[in-house]
Amino acid sequence: MTIPDFAGNIIDPAHEDFDTARFGWNRMIDRKPALIARCASVDDVVAAVRHAAARGMTAAARCGGHSVSGASLPENGLVIDLSGVKDIEVDREARVAHVGGGALLGELDAATQAHGLAVTAGIEPETGVGGLALGGGIGFLARKLGLTIDNLIGAQVVLADGSVVEANESEHPDLFWAIRGGGGQFGIVTRFDFRLHPIGPDIITAWSFYPLDKAQDVLGYVREFMRGASDDVSLVPAFMHVPGAEPFPAEWQGKPCLAVIAFHVGDEPTARKEVQPLLERGEMIFGYLASQPYVEFQKALAGSSPHGGRYYWKSIFVEDLCDDLVDVMIEGIRSIPGEYSMIFLETLGGAVGRVGIEETAFSNRDARYNLGISAGWSDSATDDAAVAAARACFEKLKPFSDGTVYLNYLDRDEAARAREGFGPNYDRLQKVKTKYDPGGLFPGVLNARQDNLRGE
């Protein structure tokens, strides 16, 4: 099969690499697209979009393929693979990065840190910049710098009719507003322009691993600490399984625990003083405090949810960490099978909360925490039990939810929660979708053709 004016590589179902190329990070997503178009340029993206539109196909961008719902793999649709459109240009003087739509977070961190600069990025280096940014972009720097979208100053977008436009505050401002938290359902973003900030090169980190019977005390301390914490500090408490290797004690490996990861970008004496108490909440399984290059810290959790595992997610935003909520999380990590399973909390507030609810499509600016249930396992025989246990935990967590959800954590059976996630911005987003993609070429939660989020 050929695509007119397309210079990249085409993989169709008859290609010997098709079954390898179609799978992304989550092996649970077993869909067969009609075509995978590996683009080498923006012109290739235009050609692929026009090809899909002419044939009535859906077209979804793929960068890192790290979506839990398989948003980049539409059944019988066209995958626009952006892995060849990944150039990163850093203007050190202007503190701006021009980032190709196919770049990965690890590549972005490395390119910006070469100049002592950074923008909020997620914690998995193989995640695509586009997937993270278009849904909002939560990371360790969010409290200090805001979400990834809060640092987006412009973008190049290929629209459903094949035209290429610039979206920013003065050009297509409605589109620019929508892609900041509304996902990739308005067009294919081939370049992101991010405002950068001085970070690092070294930051202070603390890692503490506690037995579950210490969880109430540790998270009680976290609750009070975060209420008065400066924007320089961010924490991720996570109920998980103790890694099965040194330096973790052999008797604890594989057992459930509470880990608290601390990140501080302030001056070193202050940082050490503020995070040290996280290692003093009683007898630990393991823990340490250290100065570490930011670019290396960003890779520290890369192996916790490996590519090719099987995953199922649920998430909510919560206002605070009450004891009853902690009890449900403890019960959850004990009941959800899977060696990669975890229940984690991302601390928000700070710069995230200083952006208005309607300034971007991302509407929840008030929650203190984003809580995620990530069931993860390797054996397909565990599928039903893991999904059922994650759903049961989610039902028990619902009473603690503020009623909203983070778009990037929506799994394939949760399209109906989109209205919750967008809140007061839903109707405006629907209008932008109708304006820029009236035929529903790009699948997504605002689209009746939700091929990418259907259940398996």
N, C-alpha and C positions, 0 to 999 in steps of 0.2 A: 504494500500500500504506500502511496506517496501523498504528500501535502504540497500544493503549489507554493512556490517561493520559500520553501522550508529547507534550510541548509544543515540542520542538526540531525540527530539520529532518531529513527522511528522504530518502535518495538510494538509489533502486533501479536495477537494470540498465536500465530504460527511461528514466531521467532523463538529460537532455542533458549533465549534468556528471559522469556516472558514471565515464567513462574517465579524466577528470582527477582526480576525488576519490579513486579507488581506489589510485593509485600513491603510494608513499612515497619515501623518500630513494634507495633502491637500485632502479634501473630494471630490474635483473635479475629482480626479483620481479614476475611478471606473473600475478597471480591475480585471480579474480572472486568477490568475496563476494556473498552473496545480498542483503545490505542494509547500508547505512552509516547509522548513527543518530548525528547530531550533537547531542549533549546540551547543554542549557543549564542544567541543575541536577542535583543528586543524585537528585531524584525522577525525572528523565528516565532516569538510569542504572538505577534500580530497574525502571522500566517496560521498558526495553530488555532487561535481564537476564531478567525474567519472560517476555517475548515469546520470547526465544531458547529458554528452558527448555521452554516449552509446545510448541514446534515441533521439539524435538530438534536444535537448531542449536548449533554452537559459538559462543562469544562472546568476542572479544578486545578489550582496551582499546587505543586508539591516542591518543598524545599528540603526539610529534614525528614519529612514523613513521620513526625513524632506525635501526631494527633492520636489521642486514645480512641476517638470515635471513627478514625479513618477518614477524616474530612477531605483528604487529598486523594482518595481512591473511590471515585464514583463508579457504581456498577454500570457497565455498558457505556460509560462516558469516556471523555478524553482527559488524560492526565498530562498537564503542562508542567513538565519537569524543569525546574529553574536552576538545577545544580550547575549548569554551565554559565549562568548569569550571576556571578558572585564577586565581582571586583569590589574592593573596598578602598576608597580614597579618603585620607584624613587630612584636613586642612588644620594644621596645628595652631596657626595664628587666629583663625576665625573660630576655632574649637567646634568644627562641624565635620561629621563623617558622612560621606555619600556611599551608600551600601547597596550592592546588588541584591535583587530579590531572592537569589538563591544562596546567600551567605548563611553560614551557621554561627551560632552564638560563640563558640570557641574561637572561631576565626575573627569575629568582631572584637572580642575581648583582647586577643593578641594584637590586632592591628591598632587599636586605640591605646592600649597600654604601652606600646612602643613609644608613644608620645606623652606618657604620664596622664592619659585621659581615659574616661569611661562614660558609658551610659548604662542605665538600668538594664540588666539582662537576667535571664533565668539561670537555673543551676545545672542544667544538663547541656554540655557543650555541643552535642550533636543535634540539638533542637534548631530548627530554622528560625532565622531572625523574623521572617514574615509571619510565621504562625504565632510566635510569641507576641509580636508587636500589635498585630491587627486585632487581637483579642483583649489587649490592655497592657500586659507585660508586668507581672509581679516578679520581683527578685530581691536580693539582699540590699540593693541600693535604693529600693523604693521609698523607704522612710526619709532618706537623705535627698534624693533627686526626683522623687515622684515615679509614676509608672513609666514604662518605655514610651507609651504614646504621649506622655506629658513633655517629652523631649523630642518629639517628632515635629519638624518644622516644614516639611514638604515631602512629596512623593511623586513618582512618575507612575501612571496607571494606564494599562491597556483596557479599554472599555469593550463592551459587548459587540459594538459595531466595528471593532478593529482599530479605532482611532486611539492615538496616544496623547494623553493630556498631563499637564502638571496640576497637582492638587496642593493648595496651601491656603493661607489666610486670605489671599486676594484672588486666586484663580481656582474656580470650582470649590468655593469654601464649604458648600454643603457636602460634597464628596469627601473633602478633607476632614470635616467633622465626623462623618459616618465611619471612615476607615480607622478612626482612633477609638477602637473598642467594639466596632460592629462586625469585625471579621472580614474575611476575604470574599464576600459574596457580592461585591459591587464592581469588581474588576480584578485584573491581575496586576499586582504592584511589582514593578520591575526595578525600582530604586527607592530607597528610603534615605531621607536626609535627617540626621540626628544631631541635636545640640549636645556637645560633650562637656565634661567637667573634670577638673583635676582630682584624681583619685590615686592613692598609692604612691610609689609602687608596692609598698608593704602596708598591710593592715594587721590588726590584732584579732585573733580568733581564739575561741575557747570551745572545746568539745567535751561534753560530759555525758556519761552513760550510767544510768541508775537502774536498780531493780524496780519492778513495778510497785512494790510496797512503799517506795519513796515518792511515787508520782504525785500524790496529793500535796505533799510538803513542797516539792520542787516547783510544781506548777502554781501553787499558792504564792510562792516567792516571785515567780515570773509575772503573775497577775499584778502584784503590787509594784514590782520593778518597772514594768512597761507603762504603767499609768503616769509615771513621771520621767520616763526615759527621754534623752535627747534624740534628735534626728540622726545622730552619728551611729546609733546602735540599732541592730536588728537581730531578732532571734527566730529560730525555727525549732520548736519542740516537736519531736516525732516519736510516736510509738512504733517500734520496729523490732527486728530480730538482730541480736548481736552478731556482727560479722564472724564468719567461720575461719578466721585466720589470726595470727599474731598481729598486734600485741594484746589482743583480747584473751582473757583467761580461758583455757580450754573448757573448763566446767560451765562457762556461760555461753559459749558459742552456739548460735542457733536458737537461743531462748529469747522470749519477748522481753523488751526493756523500754525505758524512756531515755531518749537521747535529746540533749539540748545543744544546738549549734549556735554560737554567738559570733557576731561580726561587728567590728567597731572601726570606724574610719577617723576617729578623733586623734588628738595627740596621744602618744604612747603611754605616758604616766596615767592620764585620765582613763584611757581605754583599759589598761590593766586593772586599775582600781575598780572600775564599774563592772567588769565581767568576771573578776576573780570569785565573787560569792557564788557563782553558778557551779563552782567546783567544790563548794563547802557545805552542801546540803545533807551531809551524812556520808556513809560509806558508799563509794562509787564502784562500779564494775571496772571502769577505765575513764581517764580524763586527762586533759592537758590544756595549757594556755601557751600561745606562741605568736611570734611575729611571722607573717607569711606573705609572700607576694600575692597580690590580689588575683593576678591571672592564674596562679596555681590553685588558690582557694576555690575559684570558680569551677575547677575540674574535680574537686574533692568528692562529689557525690555521683560522678559519672557512672560508676558501676552498680549503683543501688537499684536501678531499673534497666537491666541490659536490653539491648536491641534483640528482638526475636522472642522475648518473653511474652506471656499472655497476661493481659491487663483489663481491669474493669474499675471504673472510677465513679465516685459520687462526691459532691461537695456542697458546702453551705458557707455563708458568711455569718459570723457570730459576734455579738457585742462584747462578751467578756468570758472569762474562764471560771465558771462556778464549779463547785465540788461535784455536783450531779453530772455535769458535762464530762468532767474528767473520769468519773466512774464508767460512763458509757464508752469512752475511748479505751479504757483499760479492758473492759469486757470485749470490745471489738477486736483488739489486737490478739486477744486470747482465742477468739472464735473464728477469725477469718484465716483460712488456710493459705499457704503460699509462702515460699522463701523470700519473695520480694515485697510482701505485703507490708503496708505501713499506714498509719493515720497521723497526719501532720498538720501543723498550724503555721501559717505565714503571718508574721506580725505586720500590721498596717499602721495607719495614722501618719503623723509627721507630714511630709510634703504631699503625700497622697490625699490627705484630707483638706488641703488648702486649694484644691481645684473644685470649681462649682459642679454640681450634679449634671447640669445641662451644657457645660463647656465642651465636653467630649461625649461620645456615645457610651462610654463606660460610666455607669450611673452611680455605683455604690462607693461613695467617698467617706462614709461615716463608720463603717465596721472596723473593729479593732483587729479582727483575725479572719483569715480565709482558712477554713478547715477542709482538708481533703482526705477522702478514703481512697487509697490506692491498693486494690487487691492485685497481687502479682505472683505468678507461678509459672512453671515450665512444663508441667505434665498436663496434656489435654484431658486426661481422666478427671482432673480436679475442676474443670470448667464449671459444672453446675453447682458444686458445693461452694466454690469461691464467690461466684456471682450471687448466689442466694444469701451467703453470710454477709457480703457487702451491703446488699439491699436491706437485710434485717438490721444491721448497724445503722444505716441511714435512717430508717424509720424511727429508731430510738433517738436519733440526733435531731430530727425535725423540730421538736418543741423548742430547741435552742437556736433555731435559725432566725435570721431577721427577714426571711422571705425572699432573698435574692440569691443569685448564683453567678459564678465566674464563667464566662463563655468558653474560655480555653479548657475548662474541666468538664464540660458537658460530654457525656458519653453518647453512644449511638442510639440509645433508647430514650433520650431526654429532650428531643426537639421542642416538646410542649412546654418546657421550662424557660424557653427563650424570653417570653414576655416578662417572667420574673426577673431575669437577668438584666434586661434593658430598662425595666421600670418605666419612669415617665418619658423615656426617650424612644419607646417602642414605636409609637405612631409616626414620629418624625423619621425614624429609620425606614419604616415601611414606605414612606413617600420617596425617600432617596433611592431605595431599591427599585421602585416602580419607574422612576425617572431614568436611572442609568442602566438598568437591566430589566426592561419590561417583559422580555420573553423568558426570563428565568434561566439564562445560559449558565450562570454561575450558581451552583447549588449552595444552600445554606438554610439557616433556621428561619429566615424571613421568606423563604421560597416554598411554594406548594410542591415543587419538585425536589424533595429532600432526600435524594438518592444517597447522599453521603452520610446521612444520619439514621438510616433505616436500621431496624433491629436485624440481628443475624439468627 
